[in-house]
């Protein structure tokens, strides 16, 4: 479907669905456990449903209720996948489950949609071979799925790998360690997305595993428990999803409250709050009530809501995105409405997501009139606020509407839709193939419309 977005003001309360990262970890670990686990507030997104559809292939059983997923774990009866594992669009599922399957004797095959078949798995092949498995990419000369793996792997060798492509396959190895004898040692030369490794550590410690991670994240050791039982867990809200109503409110004359905010510190994307407040965003985070109140434009406390880098060192905003690369789309859109230069750094892994996000951000934001440039591992946005410091219109602000591509990337679709809400009167953005947002935020457009976005679907 195509979505039309035009200038609007937002008000009211909105709740963001549960975290995709937490939901997928809960599903897989409950599969490895003995007994029945109850997962409350799971994210019913396409990626999470792909995981729920995959885990029965290795011995689990899943029952769905309105706000709870019940998993009968495979435990000691865990086995090789009974069929080819189609992960859909989920990189997490691919990178988590391949090492787990490799703990079993025999062959496993992984594939996915067109996007997944373009995402690299050569690093997965390398680490599994280090641990004694056979692993191959089915298509000669390619780096993506189908991936073929023959286990079992063991802890005989220390795994040495950069860790810079993604944290997901490191999480997969850490989970696989629960099924192996002895301690698994992992050495990373260039670790990225490190908050997700901490998230995995906390989940594994719930199972009774002993996990040590060095302060620089370059050394990880996982020692499995003798056994671990089923568990009950409630999935916190997804900070990656929080980003979109947050930026939509900041860029418009809006006053909204986002509820059920995760204040546990296990999601690296919560860094977006401190980044945005550093450029003047009016955000109140009440950790006791688990709410974010966001006021933008004329509804902000100073009545202007202008975002600017002028109070920062060198009059530039520098963001090291390596710990939370999924925020790059939302932050790039915000930078287009921020007076001054924003530099998003250490961003090479953003090129290896659902699409090459650095490249497509340059293409689509330039269509809209933004000044954007990219290098191998950075993105630079030369932005302008719609308003001058005194609140009068800024003649240098020249963003305009047009038709843009989502590239079937959920974060591109949601970011570009939010951008359309902040354009001048009479302008509009049409986002093509916008239904892809269901991958991480089912019902995104309906939820946003409940606070006044007035997104319209057209054919």
C-alpha positions, 0 to 999 in steps of 0.5 A, a space after each residue: 500500500 502507499 501512504 500519504 502524509 501531510 502537515 498535522 499536529 498530534 495530541 493524546 496518548 500512544 502505546 508502542 508495542 513490545 520489543 522485537 529484540 526481547 520477544 525473539 530472545 524470549 521465544 528462542 530461549 523458551 524453546 531451549 528450556 524444559 517446561 512451559 513458558 508464558 510470554 506476556 506483551 509479545 510483539 506480534 510483528 512479522 519478524 516475531 511471527 517468523 520466529 514463532 513459526 520456526 521454533 516448532 521445527 526444532 521441537 517447541 510448540 507455540 499457542 497464541 492468545 490475545 496478549 500472551 504467547 505460550 511456549 512448550 519448550 523442546 528442552 532435552 528433546 531439541 532436534 535438527 530443524 525438520 524442514 528448511 528454515 525460512 526466516 522471512 525478513 528476520 535477520 535476528 532469527 537467521 543469526 540466532 538460530 543457525 548457531 543453535 541448529 549447528 549444536 545438533 548432529 546433521 544438516 540444516 538449511 536456512 533461507 528467507 525473503 529477497 532482502 534476507 538473501 542479500 544480507 551477508 552470512 559469510 561471517 556466520 560461516 566463518 565462526 561455525 567453522 572455527 567451532 568444528 561445523 561444516 558451513 556453506 553458502 549455497 550460491 557460488 560467489 554470493 555472501 547471502 542465504 541459502 545457508 547450509 550448516 552441519 553440526 555439531 559445534 563444540 567449545 574446543 576452540 575460541 571464536 575470534 571474529 570482528 563483531 562489526 557486521 552485526 551483534 546478532 550472530 554473536 548473540 546466536 553463539 551465546 545462546 548456542 553455548 547453552 547447549 554445549 559442554 564447557 565454556 564458550 569463549 568469544 573474542 571480538 576485535 571490533 564489537 558493535 551494537 554492544 547494548 544488544 550483547 548486554 541484553 543477551 547477557 541478562 537473558 542468559 543469566 535468567 537461565 542460570 548461565 554464567 556470562 562474563 563480558 569485558 568492559 570493552 566487549 572484546 572478550 565474552 565467556 558463556 558457561 551453560 547451566 546444568 539445566 534450565 526451566 521454563 520462565 514467565 516474562 513480560 516484554 517491555 516496549 520497543 525503543 526502536 518503535 518509540 522513536 517514530 511517534 517521538 520524532 513526529 511530535 518533535 517536528 510538529 506542533 504537538 503534545 503527546 505522551 508515549 506510555 509503557 516506556 522501558 526504563 531498564 537500560 537494556 535497549 541501546 536505542 533509548 540513547 535517542 532521548 539524550 541526543 535529541 534533548 542536546 539539540 533542544 528537544 522538549 522531552 520529559 522521561 518519567 521513569 516511575 510512570 514509564 512515560 515520555 511526554 514530547 512537545 514540539 513546535 508551538 506546543 513546546 514549553 518555549 513556544 517555538 520548539 526549534 532544534 539546533 546544534 548551535 550549543 554543541 561543540 563546533 556547532 555540530 551534532 556528532 552521533 556514534 550510531 554503532 550501539 543503536 544502528 536501527 535509529 539511523 533513519 529516525 535521526 537522519 529525518 530529525 536532522 533535516 529539520 535541525 539547524 546545523 550539521 549532524 554527523 552520524 558516525 561509525 555507521 558501516 553496519 547500517 549498510 547491511 540492514 534490510 537495505 543499505 540505509 545510508 545509501 537510500 537515505 541519501 537518495 530519498 532525503 535528497 528527493 525531498 530537498 535535504 542536503 545529505 552526503 554519505 561515506 563508507 561509515 558515516 552520514 552527514 546532514 546539513 539541516 535547517 529548522 523551519 523557524 529562525 531563533 525568534 520563531 519567524 519562518 526560516 527562508 533557508 528551509 526548503 524541504 518539500 513533498 514528493 513520492 518516496 520509496 520505502 525499499 520494503 524497509 520498515 524503518 524507512 517507511 515509518 521515518 519518511 511518513 513522519 517526515 511528511 507530517 512536518 512539511 509546510 502547508 500544501 506539501 505532502 509525501 507519498 510513501 510507497 510500499 508502506 505496509 512493510 512497517 508491520 515487520 516491527 510495528 504492526 498497526 503503526 498507521 492506525 496507532 499514529 492516526 489515533 493521535 491525529 496523524 491522519 495518514 491516508 492509504 491510496 492505491 
